[in-house]
Amino acid sequence: MGTHGSGPVLFPRGLRLSLVTAGLGFCLAAPAPALVPYVYIPREEELEASALSIAQAADQVLQNGQLEDAANLADLSVRLLPSNPRNWLLLAEARLRNRDSAAAKEALAQAKLLDPDNAGVWFAEASLAMADDDFANAETLIRKGLDLDPENANAYFDLGNALFLQGQGEEALAAFQEAAAKQDNFWAAINNQGLVLYEADQLEAAMESWRQAIAINDQVAEPELALAAALYNHGDQQESTIGMAIRALDREPEYVEEDFQESQLWGEKLRVATRELFTDSRLQNAVERARAIARLRRLERDDTTPSPEQDELEEDMPEEDNTLP
């Protein structure tokens, strides 16, 4: 038994000292190094491959009409590979089709800086100019692009549109003919030849152009309705002519609206002829149905494009508190 005031001796004195010393040694030892997380940094080739793959996906969804998704993917591709002018050009197209002309211009400026000899940049700039109704500038830009890519049928088609909107009918007709010569079965270029010829009072040549366009693609509305209007206005008011007009309105109801016709480069003479065609009682049901569908489509487009007043209202509204109690 131990003396008064002492507890049981669990370890001999020498062992207790060695434990204390060991404890101090543990406390004074250098701390263990902290674990450093491993971060993989992709090689330049891997970034380039990823960016090009994303750009291909952006192009695909753009062609499918998924405009916002395409713009987001294209934006990611230029962030990964900002030195590639084609990715910037794709971003510009996506932004333009999203009606964001300011962002499209910025992307085009970057693409032109990286590759000024890329004809696609000049053609894309021309599209922006056309959207801004700057047809003379669009013509200049398209011609610069054609200097770099003289075999581009679509560019000649756009040049024809720009010339026609400037009142240069003969030059527009030559551009549309060049477009059709450079691309087989280019029904739109042949159709637009008819638009020019009709305004120049070359009725038979215009109708022949529309017949050729229909022979290439009998599922499109524009040449069929234009041909029906020309025939009707010049005395051919048979059931076959009325049937052509009904089929055309069923395929593309918005052609019932004169402002839509004008946006498709229909001149005053053709619009007047079409207006006369639509007065025929045999067409009333088709015309009324087409107008109802056209109005509905216009409302749907308006709903997806907030007005400036709506934007200001949304900015002024307080943010909703979604915090759980």
TIBARO-881945 format. One record per residue (C-alpha): x, y, z. Coordinates in Angstrom, 3 decimals. Layout:
N
((X; Y; Z))
...
# end
This chain:
325
((0.000; 0.000; 0.000))
((1.327; 3.445; -0.824))
((1.962; 6.329; 1.579))
((-0.724; 8.907; 2.480))
((-1.474; 11.290; -0.367))
((0.050; 9.181; -3.157))
((-1.840; 7.207; -5.730))
((-1.026; 3.844; -7.181))
((2.191; 3.677; -9.168))
((1.210; 2.518; -12.664))
((4.590; 2.911; -14.388))
((8.126; 2.918; -12.973))
((9.681; 6.407; -12.779))
((12.154; 5.824; -15.605))
((9.431; 4.672; -17.953))
((7.278; 7.676; -17.082))
((10.132; 10.037; -17.991))
((10.679; 8.305; -21.275))
((6.974; 8.682; -22.152))
((7.033; 12.396; -21.324))
((10.110; 12.860; -23.448))
((8.513; 10.971; -26.305))
((5.418; 13.140; -26.016))
((7.456; 16.353; -26.203))
((9.322; 14.995; -29.164))
((6.041; 14.338; -30.959))
((4.849; 17.874; -30.285))
((8.091; 19.468; -31.493))
((8.437; 17.376; -34.649))
((7.882; 19.092; -38.059))
((4.226; 18.941; -39.182))
((3.322; 16.488; -41.928))
((3.004; 18.158; -45.348))
((-0.580; 19.014; -46.415))
((-2.109; 17.034; -49.276))
((-2.030; 19.077; -52.512))
((-4.955; 18.261; -54.861))
((-3.900; 17.149; -58.332))
((-5.279; 19.398; -61.066))
((-5.058; 18.157; -64.642))
((-4.282; 20.903; -67.134))
((-5.298; 19.841; -70.656))
((-2.726; 20.046; -73.382))
((-3.203; 22.539; -76.201))
((-4.072; 19.756; -78.652))
((-6.790; 18.474; -76.317))
((-8.283; 21.962; -75.917))
((-8.291; 22.419; -79.666))
((-9.987; 19.066; -80.240))
((-12.613; 19.833; -77.597))
((-13.281; 23.283; -79.025))
((-13.692; 21.935; -82.554))
((-16.008; 19.183; -81.320))
((-18.141; 21.731; -79.465))
((-18.206; 23.962; -82.558))
((-19.483; 21.024; -84.635))
((-22.218; 20.429; -82.074))
((-23.084; 24.144; -82.156))
((-23.370; 24.068; -85.936))
((-25.614; 21.007; -85.799))
((-28.045; 22.434; -83.250))
((-28.033; 25.735; -85.151))
((-29.170; 23.934; -88.286))
((-31.882; 22.269; -86.196))
((-33.170; 25.672; -85.097))
((-32.023; 25.454; -81.455))
((-30.697; 28.993; -81.597))
((-29.954; 29.731; -77.946))
((-28.253; 26.373; -77.393))
((-26.186; 26.955; -80.528))
((-25.088; 30.384; -79.318))
((-24.059; 29.009; -75.920))
((-22.045; 26.186; -77.476))
((-20.387; 28.515; -79.966))
((-19.499; 30.873; -77.131))
((-17.864; 27.991; -75.255))
((-15.897; 26.986; -78.352))
((-14.338; 30.452; -78.708))
((-13.489; 30.535; -75.004))
((-11.603; 27.263; -75.376))
((-9.959; 28.208; -78.668))
((-10.047; 31.987; -79.182))
((-7.510; 31.804; -82.004))
((-9.856; 29.951; -84.382))
((-11.669; 32.408; -86.717))
((-14.215; 29.809; -87.832))
((-15.516; 29.426; -84.293))
((-15.941; 33.207; -84.063))
((-17.772; 33.148; -87.383))
((-20.081; 30.416; -86.095))
((-20.735; 32.460; -82.957))
((-21.563; 35.475; -85.110))
((-24.084; 33.454; -87.125))
((-25.703; 32.082; -83.980))
((-25.938; 35.547; -82.435))
((-27.324; 36.994; -85.653))
((-30.027; 34.335; -85.831))
((-30.817; 35.076; -82.188))
((-31.376; 38.704; -83.301))
((-28.444; 39.912; -81.231))
((-26.780; 42.029; -83.894))
((-24.438; 43.801; -81.456))
((-22.919; 40.520; -80.261))
((-22.783; 39.257; -83.848))
((-20.803; 42.329; -84.916))
((-18.321; 41.827; -82.079))
((-17.775; 38.195; -83.057))
((-17.357; 39.120; -86.722))
((-14.824; 41.804; -85.863))
((-12.755; 39.197; -84.019))
((-13.068; 36.734; -86.910))
((-11.953; 39.371; -89.415))
((-9.002; 40.313; -87.216))
((-7.860; 36.684; -87.146))
((-8.579; 35.863; -90.800))
((-9.281; 38.864; -93.070))
((-9.077; 36.656; -96.173))
((-12.007; 34.482; -95.071))
((-14.823; 35.181; -97.519))
((-17.380; 33.934; -95.014))
((-16.605; 36.887; -92.742))
((-17.447; 39.346; -95.502))
((-20.647; 37.484; -96.388))
((-21.705; 37.411; -92.734))
((-21.068; 41.136; -92.418))
((-23.245; 41.621; -95.470))
((-26.056; 39.706; -93.750))
((-25.841; 42.146; -90.839))
((-25.964; 45.061; -93.236))
((-29.039; 43.563; -94.946))
((-30.716; 43.172; -91.550))
((-30.039; 46.874; -90.943))
((-31.521; 47.761; -94.388))
((-28.083; 49.029; -95.449))
((-28.304; 47.454; -98.895))
((-25.539; 49.475; -100.545))
((-23.052; 48.447; -97.860))
((-24.272; 44.854; -98.114))
((-23.562; 44.921; -101.849))
((-20.024; 46.193; -101.239))
((-19.322; 43.534; -98.622))
((-20.683; 40.719; -100.799))
((-18.546; 41.821; -103.724))
((-15.451; 41.804; -101.498))
((-16.335; 38.287; -100.390))
((-16.844; 37.189; -103.993))
((-13.349; 38.425; -104.825))
((-12.145; 35.767; -102.380))
((-14.744; 33.107; -103.223))
((-16.014; 33.720; -106.778))
((-17.835; 30.383; -107.069))
((-20.202; 30.951; -104.126))
((-23.734; 30.595; -105.489))
((-25.428; 31.729; -102.275))
((-23.385; 34.933; -102.292))
((-24.587; 35.734; -105.816))
((-28.136; 35.085; -104.617))
((-27.665; 37.530; -101.718))
((-26.094; 40.023; -104.110))
((-29.191; 39.806; -106.283))
((-31.381; 40.555; -103.277))
((-29.256; 43.557; -102.296))
((-29.335; 44.917; -105.853))
((-33.078; 44.358; -106.254))
((-33.753; 46.227; -103.007))
((-31.772; 49.141; -104.415))
((-33.969; 49.211; -107.508))
((-31.296; 47.760; -109.794))
((-33.439; 45.187; -111.564))
((-31.170; 44.274; -114.463))
((-28.127; 43.840; -112.223))
((-30.208; 41.775; -109.759))
((-31.427; 39.520; -112.568))
((-27.827; 38.918; -113.692))
((-26.822; 38.005; -110.124))
((-29.705; 35.537; -109.771))
((-28.818; 33.989; -113.121))
((-25.199; 33.630; -111.992))
((-26.359; 31.957; -108.763))
((-28.479; 29.458; -110.701))
((-25.600; 28.767; -113.089))
((-23.206; 27.969; -110.255))
((-25.540; 25.645; -108.324))
((-27.752; 23.001; -109.879))
((-31.446; 23.068; -108.988))
((-31.164; 26.394; -107.142))
((-34.913; 26.927; -107.203))
((-34.825; 30.055; -105.017))
((-32.520; 31.850; -107.474))
((-34.757; 30.859; -110.389))
((-37.840; 31.962; -108.417))
((-36.276; 35.365; -107.780))
((-35.561; 35.741; -111.477))
((-39.322; 35.540; -111.883))
((-39.831; 38.278; -109.287))
((-37.512; 40.617; -111.181))
((-38.950; 39.763; -114.585))
((-42.546; 40.302; -113.479))
((-41.797; 43.808; -112.217))
((-40.106; 44.487; -115.573))
((-43.365; 43.495; -117.352))
((-41.795; 40.361; -118.827))
((-44.797; 38.208; -117.975))
((-44.049; 35.078; -119.977))
((-40.427; 34.940; -118.870))
((-41.475; 35.415; -115.243))
((-44.038; 32.614; -115.399))
((-41.516; 30.316; -117.070))
((-39.069; 30.964; -114.209))
((-41.716; 30.051; -111.651))
((-42.618; 26.898; -113.568))
((-38.951; 25.893; -113.560))
((-38.726; 26.518; -109.810))
((-41.820; 24.369; -109.198))
((-40.389; 21.594; -111.389))
((-37.303; 21.546; -109.151))
((-39.254; 21.664; -105.866))
((-43.025; 21.269; -105.981))
((-43.362; 21.518; -102.198))
((-42.542; 25.228; -101.837))
((-45.258; 27.842; -101.717))
((-43.665; 30.955; -103.190))
((-43.336; 30.152; -106.907))
((-46.726; 28.424; -106.974))
((-48.561; 31.374; -105.443))
((-46.680; 33.861; -107.629))
((-47.539; 31.856; -110.744))
((-51.202; 31.604; -109.692))
((-51.391; 35.382; -109.132))
((-49.787; 36.115; -112.508))
((-52.094; 33.706; -114.341))
((-55.223; 35.004; -112.584))
((-54.359; 38.648; -113.172))
((-53.840; 37.989; -116.874))
((-57.079; 36.147; -117.525))
((-56.484; 32.525; -116.523))
((-58.994; 32.106; -113.694))
((-59.616; 28.386; -114.060))
((-60.006; 25.975; -111.164))
((-56.433; 24.823; -111.667))
((-55.183; 28.352; -110.962))
((-57.326; 28.589; -107.818))
((-56.092; 25.166; -106.734))
((-52.475; 26.323; -107.023))
((-53.207; 29.286; -104.760))
((-54.954; 27.095; -102.162))
((-52.048; 24.652; -102.066))
((-49.575; 27.491; -101.663))
((-51.479; 29.050; -98.753))
((-51.787; 25.658; -97.075))
((-48.003; 25.222; -97.297))
((-47.077; 28.732; -96.203))
((-50.001; 30.710; -94.728))
((-47.937; 33.849; -94.097))
((-47.899; 34.618; -97.822))
((-51.463; 35.800; -97.302))
((-50.034; 38.926; -95.639))
((-48.825; 41.655; -97.978))
((-46.066; 42.774; -95.621))
((-44.711; 39.214; -95.619))
((-44.762; 39.164; -99.421))
((-42.811; 42.425; -99.429))
((-40.250; 40.976; -97.009))
((-39.724; 38.189; -99.576))
((-38.931; 40.802; -102.276))
((-42.302; 40.701; -103.991))
((-42.597; 43.923; -105.966))
((-45.615; 46.192; -106.127))
((-46.992; 44.692; -109.344))
((-46.943; 41.140; -108.043))
((-48.483; 42.176; -104.722))
((-51.319; 43.939; -106.545))
((-51.912; 40.839; -108.680))
((-51.990; 38.654; -105.561))
((-54.386; 41.026; -103.829))
((-56.735; 40.671; -106.811))
((-56.431; 36.884; -106.706))
((-57.434; 36.806; -103.037))
((-60.749; 38.528; -103.803))
((-62.025; 35.441; -105.637))
((-64.853; 33.842; -103.640))
((-63.451; 30.362; -104.273))
((-60.425; 31.310; -102.205))
((-62.176; 32.860; -99.203))
((-61.996; 29.862; -96.889))
((-58.306; 29.322; -97.653))
((-57.531; 33.024; -97.250))
((-59.339; 33.305; -93.902))
((-57.644; 30.163; -92.577))
((-54.235; 31.419; -93.703))
((-54.803; 34.813; -92.050))
((-55.776; 33.163; -88.774))
((-52.633; 31.015; -88.795))
((-50.450; 33.984; -89.777))
((-51.842; 36.051; -86.891))
((-51.213; 33.201; -84.459))
((-47.607; 32.857; -85.610))
((-47.062; 36.580; -85.261))
((-48.403; 36.488; -81.702))
((-46.117; 33.562; -80.870))
((-43.101; 35.468; -82.179))
((-44.093; 38.560; -80.208))
((-44.444; 36.487; -77.031))
((-40.863; 35.199; -77.359))
((-39.436; 38.709; -77.894))
((-40.109; 40.905; -74.836))
((-40.876; 44.534; -75.599))
((-38.671; 47.286; -74.103))
((-41.526; 48.141; -71.745))
((-41.651; 44.536; -70.531))
((-37.892; 44.506; -69.979))
((-38.073; 47.701; -67.901))
((-40.961; 46.323; -65.865))
((-39.078; 43.103; -65.105))
((-35.992; 45.080; -64.042))
((-38.074; 47.194; -61.625))
((-39.766; 44.199; -60.007))
((-38.196; 42.933; -56.747))
((-36.579; 39.537; -56.928))
((-38.661; 36.704; -55.526))
((-37.349; 35.317; -52.256))
((-37.114; 31.563; -52.660))
((-35.355; 30.991; -49.329))
((-36.943; 28.246; -47.271))
((-38.208; 29.325; -43.802))
# end
